[in-house]
Amino acid sequence: MPLLEVTQTRHVSASIRLTDSTANQIDQYASFIRASADEVVEQAVAYVFSKDRDFQEFLKSPEAQRITPTLRVRRGNANDAAESSTKKPVSSASSTAQTPASAAGSKA
């Protein structure tokens, strides 16, 4: 039996627009917690989604399956081609690097 299990997570790159002040605060917060801006955005959005009870109820509704996507996801990266949420055993102390999701904000 393997000593370690690594969960592979699929990441996508997306383009979003932010205000100058929000983009600056993301960079400042990332520096404050010694993380990347991608990690700050990922964790902040995941936190909001998990804490919003109305949104959690919405996700259970049929309407949640009929949304019109508005997030501009970048296509074409071979690493993002297939989703893998299965656990894979790791036989050595090193594991495969996981690239954080990119959420590039334009400061316009």
C-alpha positions in Angstrom: 0.0 0.0 0.0 1.4 3.4 -0.9 2.4 5.8 1.9 1.2 8.8 0.0 -1.9 9.6 -2.1 -1.9 12.7 -4.4 -5.2 14.1 -5.7 -4.7 15.4 -9.2 -6.7 18.6 -9.8 -7.6 20.0 -13.2 -6.8 23.7 -13.6 -7.9 26.1 -16.4 -6.6 29.5 -17.3 -9.2 32.2 -17.5 -9.2 35.9 -18.2 -11.0 38.3 -15.9 -11.2 42.1 -15.6 -10.5 43.7 -12.2 -10.3 47.3 -11.0 -6.8 48.6 -10.4 -7.4 48.7 -6.6 -8.7 45.1 -6.5 -5.7 43.8 -8.6 -3.3 45.7 -6.3 -4.9 44.3 -3.2 -4.7 40.7 -4.6 -1.0 41.2 -5.1 -0.6 42.7 -1.7 -2.6 39.9 0.0 -0.5 37.3 -2.0 2.7 38.9 -0.7 1.2 39.1 2.9 0.5 35.3 3.0 3.5 34.4 0.8 1.3 32.8 -2.0 0.6 33.5 -5.6 -2.1 35.8 -6.9 -3.7 32.7 -8.5 -3.9 31.0 -5.1 -5.4 34.0 -3.4 -8.2 34.3 -6.0 -8.8 30.5 -6.0 -9.1 30.4 -2.2 -11.1 33.6 -1.9 -13.7 32.5 -4.5 -13.9 29.0 -3.0 -14.4 30.5 0.5 -17.2 32.7 -0.7 -18.9 29.8 -2.6 -18.7 27.6 0.5 -20.1 30.2 2.9 -23.0 31.5 0.8 -26.0 29.4 1.8 -28.3 30.8 -0.9 -25.7 29.9 -3.5 -25.4 26.4 -2.1 -29.2 26.0 -2.4 -29.1 27.4 -6.0 -26.5 24.7 -6.9 -29.0 22.1 -6.0 -31.6 23.5 -8.3 -32.1 22.6 -12.0 -31.5 26.2 -12.9 -27.9 25.9 -11.9 -27.4 23.4 -14.7 -28.8 25.8 -17.3 -26.5 28.7 -16.8 -24.9 30.6 -19.7 -21.1 30.6 -19.1 -19.5 34.1 -19.0 -16.0 33.2 -17.8 -13.5 33.5 -20.6 -11.6 30.2 -20.3 -8.6 29.9 -22.4 -8.5 26.7 -24.6 -5.7 24.7 -26.1 -3.3 23.8 -23.3 -2.6 20.0 -23.4 -2.2 19.9 -19.6 -5.8 21.1 -19.2 -7.3 18.6 -21.6 -8.7 16.0 -19.3 -10.0 16.3 -15.8 -8.6 13.9 -13.3 -10.0 13.9 -9.8 -8.8 10.4 -8.9 -6.2 9.7 -6.3 -3.0 8.3 -7.7 -0.4 6.5 -5.5 3.0 8.1 -5.3 6.0 5.8 -4.9 8.6 8.3 -4.1 8.9 11.4 -1.9 8.5 13.8 -4.8 5.2 14.4 -6.4 4.1 15.9 -9.7 3.9 19.7 -9.7 0.5 21.2 -9.8 0.1 24.4 -11.7 -2.3 26.9 -10.0 -5.2 28.2 -12.0 -4.5 31.5 -13.8 -6.9 34.3 -13.3 -5.2 37.2 -15.1 -6.7 40.6 -14.4 -6.3 43.5 -16.7 -5.6 46.8 -15.0 -7.5 48.9 -17.4 
